[in-house]
Structures are given as C-alpha cells and as structure tokens.
Amino acid sequence: MNFRLNNCKHALIIGAGHGIGLGIVQILLENYSGISIKATYRRKDHALDLLDLKKQFPKRLEVIELNPTKEEQINAFAQEHTDSSFDLIINSVGLLHTKKISPEKGLREFDPDTFLELIRVNAMVTPLLAKYLERNLSDSPGLFATVSAKVGSIEDNKIGGWYSYRASKAALNMLIKIIAIEFERKRKKCLVLAIHPGTTRTELSEPFIDRTSYIIHETHETASNILNIINNRELSETGKFLSWDGGEIPW
C-alpha cells in the first residue's frame, strides 16, 4: 500500500509562514487541486506571503496562528478540529540561530540555555503534534513527516561542532523512529518519515550559505523535492530518514 498525493484531500503544514513550509503550501496549491490545506504560522510579520496565498486560494487554504512549542495551543487546535481528518501532516518548524544563538564551534561555546531552546523547538514539537493529532490522521493511508537535517545523523558526523543543533536533530530523528513504531503497533496506515531537505536558501541557513560546498536549493526546489520523496512511498518504508534526493541517511 502506497501513500499518494493525488489521493490526498486534506493537509496540515506546521510552520508554513515562510521558508520550506511556505514552499510546500505553494506547490500543493498550484499542483494538487484536490487538496485543501490548513497552514500554521507563528508570527504574522513573518507570514505575509502565506497570508497573500490565502487571498489567492480562499476556498482551499486556511491559515492559523499557532505557536507549536506551546502544548496548550496544539491541544486547543486538536480540540477545534476533532472532526477533521488529515491525509498529510508535515512539520517544517526548525531553529538554528537567533540574534542571541549561534552554532557552537567548540565546547567553550556550549551553553545550556541554547541547548534547551534548540531541543524545545527542533525536537519537542513533533511528538506533541503526534500526541494530539494522531486521531486526526487518515487511514487512506496517511503520512506524518518532519523536516530534519543530515547533521543529526550520528554515523555521518565526521567534523563535529554545532553541539546543540546536531543533538536536537538527532533527538528528533529518534522521536520520529519511536512514533513510527508506535503507529505500526496500533496498525495505523500511516507512513512516518524524517526528511533532510538539503541546503536551502532560507533565514535559517542564510548566515552559513557562503561557507558551504553543498548544492544550494531555493525554497521552491526543496519543497518540490520533499513532495517528490513522499509521493508514492510504500507504508513499509515508515520510520526511515530520507534525503532530498531520495537516498536513505544512516541514523
């Protein structure tokens, strides 16, 4: 049994105010006319393009202000949508840096508050979404995916650094694996995946773009890659960590 985007009727994209999440919403609206979308954003001033999309697709797109790191807000959303069934849920929320936070180059820069904040944003959101929205997942089959990062792979780590970000993504990957196992035990027809989007030109990566030797993708390219990866995937592939090019990444 396979997950197919053409069979989807309802999608929920978390963290769609800008970046990759916004790109996913745009492509779904433009290329999959049968899908209605609920898209969340945290800050209105960072979600102007998403709000413009709402004007273009008023019947197919609903935008919702939501801070996904607040359990009570996710719970409230779930309570308001008890009759909703989602064929597709994608969490694209992520944090690498702020004005006060930068990736650590070495142990001397390790900061407990930074570590806890990255765990809170990068790792905690996904199990909260699964906890409250599990009953909303379609059995037709459905898909629950999270945007992760290759730097969260323990086996692939050859250069070190970025303690908090790497650890938060490694934790996220473990959580995705656990969720996949639990859903299988409950005989849910739901594909659960962690997806590495590749290096993408976003606010998250902008300070580091010039230093990388990796291929740099624009957000619409990354969004398209992610949707291509999940489309037509077999349910037996649940619990995998996949790269933007379709390859499997070691944990």
Secondary structure, 3 states (H helix, E strand, C coil): CEECHHHCCEEEEECCCCHHHHHHHHHHHHHCCCCEEEEEECCHHHCHHHHHHHHHCCCCEEEEECCCCCHHHHHHHHHHCCCCCECEEEECCCCCCCCCCCCCCCHHHCCHHHHHHHHHHHHCHHHHHHHHHHHHECCCCEEEEEECCHHHCCCCCCCCCCHHHHHHHHHHHHHHHHHHHHHHHCCCCEEEEEEECCEECCCCCHHHHHHCCCCEECHHHHHHHHHHHHCCEEHHHCCEEEECCCCECCC
